[in-house]
């Protein structure tokens, strides 16, 4: 029977607009009188009474007031016991006032209509009571009453075949839905496997009889009416189904509690795994740094160029092969740390504090020490290579000069120690004297070479040449010999001078030959020495200087040839005189050991060495030209790559602060940007190859560029780290937005204010800038001079919190600072501030909620047993709880009791787990 009336109701506190619309629909199609009568009697029986006629039995208001007391559990005002109409109206008004006090607004329903037995108004009032006290409080996953009841039915009947609950009318006609609800909660009451979909009468009657007998749910519906109606009465079925919901509400609470605990434990397990992964990665990275730094700090010098070049090659392998993966690990470690902290904040957990010495700052400090050692090691390698190159050059020069000098001094001591002047004739004495004078001239000419040998040996000692002992020994022999030659020369000179008075003049031509031949011979020896001298240059200008000096030397050759011809002319003149006057020449020129053949041989040697020197200078000039080409080739690339890296760093900064599209659009843009940067890597590798060629060519400077390979490497690593960190920040903003319910418009507003005060586009605000930004968002904070760091100090943050409504004492402010500044840096970042505000306004799990959930599973006990955990929770999470819960020590405990209260507070950092 359908009833129509002109009344409506609406909740003043809890009912949503769409629920009000649903109620208006219900009012237009009221349930049958039979269902409402049965529902009322199901509650009135608890007070030992019932009604037979719903229009008549509520007219005096007494049973209506009694019904409200039973279903609400509250006492109403004392009823009037008189039989007059005024007494009845007073009782009904007391009932209607109580309904209105529960947030239900009744329109067009007055006490007079109820007292007069108006069926439509009476049934409308009863439906209002059913909605308010039986259906309105039903909520599943924050849905409305009707939607929540329907969702509850769908979940409970989902495992049953041939049951598909989509509404509160035709979905229940075959009776299987009612049977499924009973079987799901009390499977021992119905043998569901024997039910048939084509026998609805049996199914409906079975469900109604079992519900009435075992569940204390009265039979509110008639099976024949449901089967015989194309669309059963929706209100009647809703009323009846709500009785099942309330009958099984205890099981529903246990399921909700188990779901909450599963969710909390799953989050905790995931966070613990992330913490273990961070600790392992940090330990491995710090151990690698610990092993690598001693190798880089090893400054043990080597003796040979080949060994040092092998060390340089090992260092290049470290730079190319071993370090890049560690750079990636360090970047990933920072990303993992930031993601973990974000997840902990979003799940209302305390911030993660790594083990001692494994903070991100500790890893950065260790990495800084590594790079410092790396830089020092490379500088030491290059300096050692320069030193060894210089030492090899000096050692070769020492050997050449020492060999020339030793060849010259060979036999000189024996000659000076002869006493041939004692038996010589006058002419022989004079000859010996002249010869000695010539030797003294030659000896003085060799003084410069001896000083050069000593100076080179001294420099080799200062440069720590590995074979210094042998060099020193050879130098000492040369110096000792030189001192002996000086003493012997002086001694022989004195002896010859004593006998000079006894001697006649000596042949002037021999003397003149000796005097002119000795310097010329010394000049030729010096020329040969210079032409064979090794050289080391590093620039084209230096080789050009050597070439110019060589050309100047070649210009002196014609004049030297004239001198040679003149010396040979003297010898020819001697020969002519001997032949002409038949002079008896018993020996060679007594004044010198130099003869024309030796002069000619040395002159020919000088002429041979000149073109060889030309060729050596040409080859060196070509090598320097190639070195210059390598310098320019490296500089051309470095002067492009260096500014490119700087530009990309600036562009990333702009992308991170500009608002173009949603966060997902920005993330997609950044990932495409990251891909374009990675695609630039071949150019960096090409520059590394050019740098290797430069080092192999022993090129140590480059005037064509201010960029070194170290600058490019550091810039490239910073670029990769910056793009990865920026992507991670956007991902964390998405996590915060989705978890805290921050709208895109709110994020845009925050970012717009942030960008407005970030006047240098650095992506960070100073404390004063941050104050100004908060003021622009409506916070009352004094605006002082602006700075730019992207963070607030503790006092500024406290002022900001007070301005948005927080009444902070020192203890409360300390608690908030521990949340937004877990690392105790004394500053607050923009992200931390947004996380804090989101957390304060969002609905998150708390320790009290988890304790309440455990209490439901434990049956209101202060402890819980292992069997209860295994029954209500998945096996892995039940084991997780049992492994971490402490034994319960209360006076009401039993063997095996577990303390779920301390476990719940530990999950949120309020105690130790």
C-alpha positions in Angstrom: 0.0 0.0 0.0 1.5 3.4 -1.1 0.9 6.5 1.0 1.3 10.1 -0.1 1.6 13.1 2.2 2.8 16.7 2.2 5.6 16.6 4.8 9.4 16.5 4.6 12.3 16.3 6.9 15.9 17.3 6.8 18.9 16.8 9.2 20.1 20.0 10.8 23.6 18.6 11.5 24.5 15.3 9.8 22.4 14.7 6.7 24.1 15.7 3.4 22.0 17.4 0.6 22.0 14.2 -1.5 20.7 12.2 1.6 17.9 14.8 2.0 16.9 14.3 -1.6 16.8 10.5 -1.0 14.6 11.1 2.0 12.2 13.3 0.0 11.9 10.4 -2.5 11.1 8.0 0.3 8.4 10.3 1.6 6.7 10.1 -1.7 6.6 6.3 -1.6 6.0 5.2 2.0 6.3 1.5 3.0 3.5 -0.8 4.0 1.7 -0.5 7.3 2.6 -4.2 8.1 6.4 -3.6 7.8 6.3 -0.5 10.0 4.1 -2.2 12.6 6.5 -5.2 12.8 9.5 -2.8 13.1 7.8 -0.9 16.0 6.9 -4.1 17.8 10.5 -5.4 17.5 11.5 -2.5 19.8 8.4 -2.3 21.9 8.7 -5.9 22.9 11.8 -5.0 24.8 9.6 -2.9 27.0 7.0 -5.7 27.4 4.3 -4.2 25.0 3.3 -3.9 21.4 0.8 -2.3 19.0 -1.9 -3.8 16.8 -3.0 -0.8 14.8 -0.4 1.8 13.9 -2.9 4.6 13.3 -4.8 4.0 16.6 -2.2 2.8 19.1 0.0 5.9 18.9 -2.8 8.5 19.2 -2.4 9.0 23.0 1.4 9.4 22.6 2.3 7.0 25.4 3.6 4.1 23.2 5.1 6.6 20.9 7.2 8.1 23.7 8.0 4.5 24.9 9.2 3.6 21.4 11.5 6.6 21.3 13.0 5.7 24.7 13.7 2.1 23.7 15.4 3.0 20.3 17.4 6.0 21.6 18.3 4.6 25.1 17.3 8.0 26.6 14.6 9.1 29.0 11.9 11.5 27.7 9.9 13.9 29.8 7.2 12.4 32.0 4.0 11.6 30.0 0.5 12.9 30.8 -1.7 10.1 32.1 -5.1 11.8 31.4 -7.5 10.6 28.8 -8.4 14.0 27.4 -7.4 15.3 24.0 -5.1 17.9 25.5 -3.2 15.2 27.4 -2.7 13.2 24.2 -1.5 16.3 22.2 1.0 17.1 25.0 2.4 13.5 24.9 2.7 13.6 21.1 4.4 17.0 21.2 7.0 15.7 23.7 7.7 12.9 21.2 8.0 15.3 18.3 10.2 17.7 20.3 12.6 14.8 21.1 12.7 13.8 17.4 13.5 17.5 16.5 16.3 17.5 19.2 18.1 14.8 17.3 18.6 17.0 14.2 15.4 16.0 12.3 13.3 18.9 11.0 9.6 17.9 10.7 7.5 19.9 8.3 3.6 19.9 8.2 3.5 17.1 10.9 1.6 18.3 14.0 0.5 16.5 17.2 -3.2 17.1 16.2 -2.8 14.9 13.0 -1.3 12.0 15.1 -4.0 12.3 17.8 -6.7 12.4 15.1 -5.3 9.1 13.7 -4.2 10.6 10.3 -2.6 7.5 8.6 -0.4 9.3 6.2 1.1 11.6 8.8 1.5 8.7 11.3 3.3 6.5 8.8 5.4 9.5 7.7 6.5 10.1 11.3 7.3 6.4 11.8 9.4 6.4 8.6 11.2 9.5 9.9 12.0 7.7 13.1 13.3 4.6 11.1 15.5 6.8 9.0 16.9 8.7 11.9 17.5 5.9 14.4 17.9 2.8 12.1 19.4 3.9 8.8 21.0 7.4 9.1 24.0 6.3 11.2 24.9 3.5 8.7 28.1 4.6 6.9 30.6 2.5 4.9 33.7 4.3 3.6 32.1 7.8 4.2 29.0 7.1 2.0 25.5 8.3 2.7 23.1 6.1 4.7 21.3 4.4 1.8 24.5 4.1 -0.2 26.4 2.8 2.8 23.7 0.2 3.5 23.7 -0.9 -0.1 27.6 -1.1 -0.2 27.5 -3.2 3.0 25.1 -5.6 1.4 27.2 -5.9 -1.8 30.4 -6.6 0.2 28.8 -9.2 2.4 27.1 -11.1 -0.5 30.0 -10.7 -3.0 31.3 -14.3 -2.5 27.9 -15.9 -3.2 26.9 -17.1 -6.7 23.5 -16.0 -8.2 23.5 -13.0 -5.7 23.8 -9.5 -7.3 22.6 -6.7 -5.0 22.2 -3.5 -7.0 19.1 -1.9 -5.2 16.5 -2.4 -2.5 13.7 -3.9 -4.6 14.1 -6.5 -7.4 17.6 -7.6 -6.2 15.9 -9.3 -3.2 13.0 -11.0 -4.9 14.6 -14.5 -5.1 15.4 -14.5 -1.4 19.0 -15.5 -1.9 20.3 -12.0 -0.8 18.7 -12.4 2.7 20.0 -16.0 3.0 23.5 -14.9 1.9 23.5 -12.2 4.6 22.6 -14.7 7.3 25.0 -17.4 6.0 27.9 -14.9 5.8 27.6 -14.1 9.5 26.0 -17.3 10.9 26.8 -20.1 8.5 25.5 -22.7 10.9 21.9 -21.4 10.6 21.4 -22.0 6.8 22.6 -24.7 4.4 23.2 -22.3 1.6 24.3 -25.0 -0.9 20.8 -26.5 -1.0 19.0 -23.3 -1.9 17.8 -22.8 -5.5 17.3 -19.5 -7.4 14.1 -20.8 -9.0 12.4 -21.4 -5.6 12.1 -17.8 -4.2 9.2 -18.6 -1.8 11.3 -21.3 0.0 14.3 -19.0 0.1 12.3 -16.0 1.5 10.4 -18.0 4.1 13.7 -19.7 5.2 15.4 -16.4 5.7 12.4 -14.8 7.5 11.9 -17.8 9.8 15.7 -18.1 10.7 16.0 -14.3 11.3 13.0 -14.3 13.6 14.0 -17.4 15.5 17.7 -17.0 15.9 18.5 -13.3 15.3 15.5 -11.7 17.0 14.5 -9.9 13.8 10.7 -9.9 13.5 9.0 -10.9 10.2 8.4 -7.5 8.6 7.8 -8.7 5.0 5.5 -11.2 3.4 7.1 -13.7 0.9 4.0 -13.8 -1.3 3.8 -10.0 -1.5 7.5 -9.8 -2.6 7.2 -12.7 -5.2 3.9 -11.5 -6.5 5.0 -7.8 -7.0 7.0 -6.7 -10.0 8.9 -4.2 -7.9 8.9 -4.9 -4.2 8.4 -1.9 -1.7 11.9 -0.3 -1.4 11.2 1.3 2.0 10.0 -2.0 3.5 13.1 -3.9 2.3 15.4 -1.1 3.4 13.8 -1.2 6.9 14.1 -5.0 7.1 17.7 -5.1 5.8 18.7 -2.4 8.3 17.7 -4.8 11.0 20.3 -7.3 9.7 22.9 -4.5 9.6 22.4 -3.7 13.3 22.2 -7.4 14.2 25.6 -8.0 12.6 27.2 -4.5 13.4 29.6 -6.1 15.9 31.2 -8.3 13.2 31.4 -5.2 10.9 33.3 -3.3 13.6 35.8 -6.2 13.9 36.3 -6.2 10.2 36.8 -2.4 10.1 39.3 -2.7 13.0 41.2 -5.5 11.2 41.4 -3.4 8.0 42.7 -0.4 9.9 45.4 -2.4 11.6 46.4 -4.1 8.3 46.8 -0.7 6.7 48.9 0.7 9.5 51.1 -2.4 9.7 51.6 -2.5 5.9 52.8 1.1 5.9 55.1 0.4 8.8 56.6 -2.7 7.1 57.2 -0.8 3.9 58.9 2.1 5.8 61.1 -0.3 7.7 62.2 -1.9 4.4 63.0 1.5 3.0 65.1 2.3 6.1 67.0 -1.0 5.8 67.7 -0.2 2.1 69.0 3.3 3.0 71.2 1.9 5.7 72.7 -0.7 3.4 73.3 1.7 0.5 74.8 4.3 2.8 77.1 1.7 4.5 78.3 0.4 1.1 79.0 4.0 -0.2 80.8 5.1 2.9 82.9 1.9 2.9 83.8 2.5 -0.8 84.8 6.1 0.1 86.8 4.8 3.1 88.7 2.3 0.8 89.3 4.9 -2.0 90.6 7.9 0.0 93.8 6.1 1.3 94.6 5.1 -2.3 94.1 8.8 -3.5 96.2 10.0 -0.5 99.1 7.7 -1.3 101.9 10.1 -2.4 104.7 7.5 -2.7 106.9 8.8 -5.6 108.2 6.5 -8.3 111.6 6.6 -10.0 110.6 6.2 -13.6 108.3 8.1 -16.0 106.7 4.8 -17.1 105.6 3.9 -13.6 104.1 7.3 -13.0 102.3 7.3 -16.3 100.8 3.9 -15.3 99.5 5.5 -12.1 98.0 8.3 -14.2 96.3 5.7 -16.4 94.9 3.9 -13.3 93.6 7.3 -12.1 91.8 7.8 -15.5 90.2 4.4 -15.2 89.0 5.3 -11.7 87.5 8.5 -13.1 85.9 6.8 -16.1 84.8 3.4 -14.7 84.7 3.3 -10.9 83.5 6.8 -9.8 80.5 7.4 -12.1 78.4 4.5 -10.7 79.1 5.8 -7.2 77.9 9.3 -8.2 74.6 7.6 -9.3 74.4 5.7 -6.0 74.9 8.9 -4.0 72.2 10.7 -6.0 69.9 7.7 -5.5 70.6 7.7 -1.8 69.5 11.3 -1.4 66.3 10.6 -3.5 65.5 7.5 -1.4 66.0 9.5 1.8 63.7 12.3 0.7 61.1 9.9 -0.5 61.2 8.0 2.8 60.8 11.1 4.9 57.9 12.2 2.7 56.2 8.8 3.2 56.8 9.0 7.0 55.2 12.4 7.2 52.3 11.4 5.1 51.7 8.3 7.3 52.0 10.3 10.5 55.2 8.5 11.5 58.2 10.1 13.1 61.1 11.3 10.9 63.7 8.7 10.0 67.1 9.2 11.7 69.8 7.1 10.1 72.5 5.4 12.2 75.3 7.6 13.6 77.6 8.7 10.8 75.2 7.7 8.0 73.2 11.0 7.7 73.0 12.6 4.2 75.2 15.3 5.6 77.8 12.7 6.7 77.8 11.2 3.3 78.2 14.6 1.7 81.1 15.4 4.0 82.8 12.1 3.2 82.2 12.7 -0.5 83.8 16.2 -0.2 86.8 14.5 1.4 87.0 12.1 -1.5 86.9 14.8 -4.1 89.5 16.8 -2.2 91.8 13.8 -2.1 91.0 13.2 -5.8 92.0 16.7 -6.8 95.2 16.6 -4.7 96.1 13.2 -6.2 95.7 14.4 -9.8 97.8 17.5 -9.1 100.5 15.4 -7.4 100.6 13.0 -10.4 101.0 15.8 -12.9 103.7 17.5 -10.8 105.6 14.2 -10.4 105.5 13.6 -14.2 106.9 17.1 -14.7 109.6 16.4 -12.1 110.6 13.1 -13.6 110.7 14.6 -17.1 112.9 17.4 -15.9 115.1 14.9 -14.0 115.5 12.7 -17.1 116.6 15.7 -19.1 119.0 16.9 -16.5 120.5 13.4 -16.0 121.1 13.0 -19.7 122.7 16.4 -19.9 124.9 15.6 -16.9 126.0 12.4 -18.5 126.9 14.1 -21.8 128.9 16.9 -20.2 130.6 14.5 -17.8 131.6 12.2 -20.7 133.0 15.1 -22.7 135.0 16.4 -19.7 136.3 13.0 -18.8 137.4 12.4 -22.3 139.3 15.8 -22.2 140.9 15.1 -18.8 142.0 11.6 -19.9 145.8 11.5 -19.5 146.1 15.1 -18.3 147.4 14.1 -14.9 150.1 11.9 -16.3 151.2 14.7 -18.7 151.4 17.2 -15.9 153.4 14.8 -13.7 156.2 14.2 -16.3 159.7 15.5 -15.5 160.7 15.7 -19.2 161.9 19.3 -18.7 164.8 18.0 -16.6 166.8 16.5 -19.5 165.4 18.7 -22.3 167.4 21.1 -24.3 166.8 24.8 -24.3 164.5 24.6 -27.3 162.7 21.7 -25.7 162.3 23.6 -22.4 160.9 26.6 -24.2 158.6 24.3 -26.1 157.4 22.7 -22.9 156.8 26.1 -21.4 154.7 27.2 -24.3 152.9 24.0 -24.3 152.1 24.4 -20.7 150.8 27.9 -21.3 148.5 26.6 -24.0 147.3 23.9 -21.6 146.5 26.5 -18.9 144.5 28.4 -21.5 142.6 25.1 -22.3 142.2 24.4 -18.6 140.6 27.8 -18.0 138.3 27.2 -21.0 137.1 24.0 -19.4 136.4 25.7 -16.0 132.8 26.7 -17.2 132.0 23.1 -18.2 133.1 21.8 -14.7 130.9 24.4 -13.0 128.0 23.4 -15.3 128.4 19.7 -14.3 128.5 20.6 -10.6 125.3 22.8 -11.0 123.4 20.1 -12.8 124.4 17.6 -10.1 123.2 20.0 -7.4 119.8 20.5 -9.2 119.4 16.7 -9.5 119.9 16.4 -5.7 117.4 19.2 -5.0 114.8 17.4 -7.2 115.4 14.1 -5.4 116.7 12.2 -8.4 116.5 8.5 -7.6 120.1 7.8 -8.9 121.6 10.8 -7.0 124.3 8.7 -5.3 125.9 7.7 -8.6 125.6 11.2 -9.9 127.2 12.6 -6.8 130.0 10.1 -6.9 130.8 10.9 -10.5 130.6 14.7 -9.9 132.9 14.3 -6.9 135.4 12.4 -9.0 135.3 15.1 -11.6 135.8 17.9 -9.0 138.5 16.1 -7.2 140.3 15.5 -10.5 139.8 19.1 -11.5 141.4 20.3 -8.2 144.3 17.9 -8.8 144.7 19.2 -12.3 144.8 22.8 -10.9 147.4 21.9 -8.4 149.5 19.9 -10.9 149.2 22.7 -13.4 150.4 25.2 -10.9 153.3 23.0 -9.8 154.5 22.3 -13.4 154.2 26.0 -14.2 156.4 26.9 -11.4 159.0 24.3 -12.4 159.0 25.5 -16.1 159.3 29.1 -15.0 162.4 28.3 -12.9 164.1 26.8 -15.9 162.7 29.4 -18.4 165.8 31.5 -18.1 167.9 28.6 -19.3 165.8 28.1 -22.5 165.8 29.9 -25.8 162.9 31.2 -27.7 160.5 28.7 -29.1 159.2 28.5 -32.6 156.6 31.3 -32.8 154.6 29.5 -35.5 154.0 26.4 -33.3 153.0 28.8 -30.5 150.7 30.8 -32.7 149.1 27.6 -34.0 148.6 26.3 -30.5 147.2 29.5 -29.2 144.7 29.8 -32.1 143.9 26.2 -32.5 143.1 25.6 -28.8 140.2 28.2 -28.6 138.9 27.1 -32.0 139.0 23.5 -30.9 137.2 24.4 -27.7 134.6 26.4 -29.7 134.1 23.3 -32.0 133.7 21.1 -28.9 131.2 23.6 -27.4 129.3 23.8 -30.8 129.1 20.0 -31.0 127.9 19.8 -27.4 125.2 22.4 -28.1 124.1 20.8 -31.3 123.7 17.5 -29.5 122.2 19.0 -26.4 118.6 17.7 -25.7 115.9 20.3 -25.3 112.4 20.4 -23.8 109.8 23.0 -24.7 106.0 23.3 -24.1 105.0 26.1 -26.6 105.6 27.1 -30.1 107.2 30.3 -28.9 109.9 28.3 -27.1 110.7 26.2 -30.1 110.8 29.3 -32.3 113.3 30.8 -29.8 115.5 27.7 -30.2 115.2 27.9 -34.0 116.2 31.6 -34.0 119.3 30.9 -31.8 120.2 28.0 -34.2 119.9 30.3 -37.2 122.2 32.8 -35.5 124.7 30.0 -34.8 124.7 29.0 -38.5 125.3 32.6 -39.5 128.7 32.4 -37.6 129.9 29.3 -39.6 131.4 31.3 -42.5 133.5 33.3 -40.0 134.5 30.2 -38.2 135.6 28.6 -41.5 137.9 31.5 -42.1 139.5 31.0 -38.7 139.9 27.3 -39.5 141.6 28.1 -42.8 143.9 30.6 -41.0 144.9 27.9 -38.4 145.5 25.4 -41.2 147.5 28.2 -43.0 149.8 28.4 -39.9 150.4 24.7 -40.0 151.1 24.9 -43.7 153.6 27.7 -43.1 155.4 25.5 -40.5 155.6 22.6 -42.9 156.9 25.0 -45.6 159.6 26.3 -43.3 160.6 22.8 -42.2 160.8 21.7 -45.8 162.6 24.8 -46.9 165.1 24.9 -44.1 165.3 21.1 -43.5 164.5 21.5 -39.8 164.8 18.3 -37.8 161.4 17.8 -36.3 161.7 15.0 -33.8 158.0 15.2 -32.7 154.8 17.1 -33.1 154.0 20.6 -32.1 155.3 20.9 -28.6 152.7 23.5 -27.6 149.6 21.6 -28.3 148.1 18.2 -29.0 145.8 19.6 -31.5 146.6 18.7 -35.1 145.1 19.8 -38.4 143.5 16.4 -38.9 141.7 16.7 -35.6 140.6 20.2 -36.5 139.2 19.1 -39.8 137.5 16.0 -38.2 135.8 18.1 -35.6 134.8 20.7 -38.3 133.3 18.0 -40.4 131.4 16.7 -37.3 130.0 20.2 -36.7 128.9 20.4 -40.4 127.1 17.0 -40.0 125.4 18.0 -36.7 123.9 21.2 -38.2 121.3 19.5 -40.5 120.6 17.0 -37.8 119.8 19.8 -35.4 117.6 21.4 -38.2 115.6 18.2 -38.5 115.2 17.9 -34.7 113.9 21.5 -34.5 111.5 20.9 -37.4 110.1 17.8 -35.7 109.7 19.6 -32.4 108.0 22.5 -34.1 105.5 20.1 -35.7 104.9 18.4 -32.3 104.2 21.8 -30.8 101.8 22.7 -33.6 100.0 19.4 -33.0 99.8 20.3 -29.3 98.4 23.7 -30.1 95.8 22.0 -32.3 94.9 19.8 -29.4 94.6 22.8 -27.1 92.2 24.6 -29.6 90.2 21.4 -30.2 89.6 20.9 -26.5 88.9 24.6 -25.9 86.4 24.8 -28.7 84.3 22.0 -27.2 84.8 23.1 -23.6 83.8 26.7 -24.4 80.5 25.3 -25.7 79.8 22.6 -23.2 80.6 24.7 -20.1 78.0 27.5 -20.9 75.6 24.8 -22.0 75.7 23.1 -18.6 75.3 26.5 -16.9 72.3 27.3 -19.1 70.7 24.0 -18.4 71.2 24.5 -14.7 69.4 27.9 -15.0 66.6 26.4 -17.1 66.0 23.6 -14.6 65.8 26.3 -11.9 63.2 28.1 -13.9 61.2 25.0 -14.7 61.1 24.1 -10.9 59.6 27.5 -10.0 57.4 28.3 -13.0 53.8 27.0 -13.0 53.0 25.5 -16.4 50.2 22.9 -16.1 49.7 20.4 -13.4 52.4 18.7 -11.3 52.1 15.7 -13.6 52.7 18.0 -16.6 55.8 19.5 -14.9 57.0 16.0 -14.1 56.6 14.8 -17.7 58.4 17.9 -18.9 61.3 17.4 -16.4 61.7 13.7 -17.5 61.8 14.7 -21.1 64.3 17.4 -20.1 66.3 14.7 -18.3 66.3 12.5 -21.4 67.7 15.4 -23.5 70.4 16.0 -21.0 71.4 12.3 -20.9 71.5 12.3 -24.7 74.2 15.0 -24.4 76.6 12.5 -22.7 78.4 11.6 -25.9 79.8 15.1 -26.2 81.1 14.9 -22.6 82.7 11.6 -23.5 84.3 13.1 -26.7 85.7 15.9 -24.5 87.1 13.3 -22.1 88.8 11.7 -25.1 90.3 15.1 -26.2 91.4 15.7 -22.6 93.2 12.3 -22.5 95.0 13.2 -25.7 96.2 16.4 -24.1 97.4 14.6 -21.0 99.2 12.0 -23.1 100.9 14.8 -25.0 102.0 16.2 -21.6 100.2 19.5 -22.2 99.7 21.3 -18.9 98.1 24.6 -19.8 95.6 26.0 -22.3 95.3 29.7 -22.8 92.3 29.3 -25.2 89.8 28.4 -22.4 89.2 28.9 -18.8 87.4 25.5 -18.5 89.3 22.5 -17.3 88.1 18.9 -17.5 87.5 19.0 -13.7 85.2 22.0 -14.1 83.2 20.2 -16.8 83.0 16.9 -14.8 81.8 18.7 -11.7 79.3 20.8 -13.7 78.0 17.6 -15.4 77.6 15.7 -12.2 75.8 18.7 -10.6 73.5 18.9 -13.6 72.5 15.2 -13.4 72.1 15.5 -9.6 70.0 18.7 -9.9 67.6 17.3 -12.6 67.2 14.1 -10.5 66.6 16.1 -7.3 64.1 18.4 -9.0 62.1 15.4 -10.4 62.1 13.9 -6.9 60.8 17.2 -5.4 57.9 17.2 -7.9 57.1 13.5 -7.1 57.1 14.3 -3.4 54.7 17.3 -4.1 52.4 14.9 -5.9 52.6 12.5 -2.9 51.7 15.3 -0.6 48.9 16.6 -2.7 47.3 13.2 -3.2 47.7 12.1 0.4 46.7 15.4 2.1 44.0 16.4 -0.4 45.6 19.7 -1.4 44.0 20.9 -4.6 45.9 22.0 -7.7 44.6 25.6 -7.1 46.1 25.6 -3.6 49.4 24.4 -4.8 49.4 27.0 -7.6 48.6 29.7 -5.1 51.5 28.7 -2.8 53.8 28.5 -5.8 52.7 31.8 -7.2 53.4 33.6 -3.9 56.8 31.7 -3.6 57.8 32.7 -7.2 56.8 36.4 -6.6 59.3 36.7 -3.8 62.0 34.6 -5.4 63.3 37.7 -7.2 66.7 36.2 -8.1 65.0 33.0 -9.5 67.2 30.9 -7.3 64.4 28.5 -6.3 64.8 29.4 -2.6 63.6 32.1 -0.2 65.4 33.7 2.6 63.8 34.0 6.0 62.6 37.6 5.4 61.3 36.7 1.9 59.5 33.8 3.4 57.8 36.2 6.0 56.7 38.4 3.1 55.4 35.3 1.3 53.3 34.3 4.3 51.9 37.8 4.6 50.8 37.7 1.0 48.9 34.5 1.8 47.1 36.2 4.7 49.4 35.7 7.7 50.1 38.7 10.0 53.9 38.7 10.2 56.1 41.8 10.3 57.9 42.3 7.1 61.6 43.2 7.5 64.4 43.4 4.9 64.3 40.4 2.5 66.8 37.7 2.0 66.8 34.5 -0.1 67.5 31.1 1.3 64.2 29.1 0.9 64.0 28.5 4.7 62.7 30.1 8.0 64.6 30.1 11.2 62.8 28.9 14.4 61.6 32.3 15.6 60.2 33.2 12.2 58.4 29.9 11.9 56.9 30.3 15.4 55.6 33.8 14.5 54.1 32.3 11.3 52.3 29.6 13.2 50.8 32.1 15.7 49.6 34.2 12.8 47.6 31.4 11.4 45.8 30.6 14.7 48.2 28.4 16.8 48.5 29.4 20.5 52.0 28.1 21.1 53.9 27.6 24.3 57.5 26.7 24.3 56.8 22.9 24.7 54.2 22.9 21.9 56.6 24.9 19.6 59.4 22.4 20.4 57.1 19.6 19.4 56.3 21.2 16.1 59.9 22.0 15.4 60.8 18.4 15.9 58.3 17.5 13.2 59.3 20.1 10.5 63.0 20.1 11.4 63.9 16.5 12.4 67.6 17.0 11.7 67.7 20.0 14.1 69.1 22.5 11.5 67.3 25.4 13.0 65.5 26.3 9.7 62.2 25.4 8.0 62.0 24.7 4.3 58.9 25.5 2.1 58.2 21.8 1.6 58.4 21.1 5.4 56.0 24.0 6.1 53.4 22.7 3.5 53.7 19.2 4.8 53.1 20.4 8.4 50.0 22.5 7.4 48.7 19.6 5.4 49.2 17.2 8.2 47.5 19.4 10.7 44.4 19.8 8.5 44.2 16.2 7.2 42.4 13.2 8.6 45.2 10.7 9.4 45.5 7.7 11.5 46.5 8.2 15.2 47.8 5.9 17.9 44.4 6.2 19.7 42.6 5.0 16.6 44.9 2.0 16.3 44.5 1.2 20.0 40.7 1.4 19.6 40.9 -1.0 16.7 42.9 -3.5 18.6 40.5 -3.2 21.5 37.6 -4.2 19.1 39.6 -7.3 18.0 40.4 -8.2 21.6 36.7 -8.1 22.7 37.2 -4.9 24.9 40.1 -6.5 26.8 43.2 -4.6 27.7 45.3 -7.2 26.0 45.1 -9.4 22.9 45.9 -13.1 22.3 47.9 -14.6 19.5 44.9 -16.7 18.4 42.8 -13.5 18.0 45.5 -11.9 15.9 45.8 -14.9 13.6 42.0 -15.0 13.3 41.5 -11.4 12.4 44.7 -10.4 10.5 46.5 -11.8 7.5 49.2 -14.3 8.5 52.2 -12.1 7.7 50.9 -9.1 9.6 49.7 -11.2 12.5 53.3 -12.6 12.8 54.7 -9.1 12.5 52.5 -8.0 15.5 53.3 -11.1 17.7 57.1 -10.6 17.0 57.0 -7.0 18.2 54.3 -6.9 20.9 55.6 -7.0 24.5 54.0 -9.3 27.0 51.0 -7.8 28.8 51.8 -7.2 32.6 48.5 -5.9 33.9 46.7 -7.5 36.8 44.0 -8.8 34.5 46.4 -10.6 32.1 46.4 -14.3 31.2 49.3 -16.5 29.9 50.2 -15.5 26.4 48.6 -12.0 26.7 50.2 -9.3 24.5 50.3 -5.5 25.1 48.8 -3.9 22.0 48.7 -0.4 23.6 52.5 0.1 23.9 52.8 -1.5 20.4 50.4 1.1 18.9 52.0 4.1 20.5 55.4 2.9 19.3 54.2 2.8 15.7 53.7 6.6 15.9 57.0 7.4 17.8 55.3 8.0 21.1 57.3 5.2 22.8 60.0 2.7 21.9 59.0 -0.3 19.8 
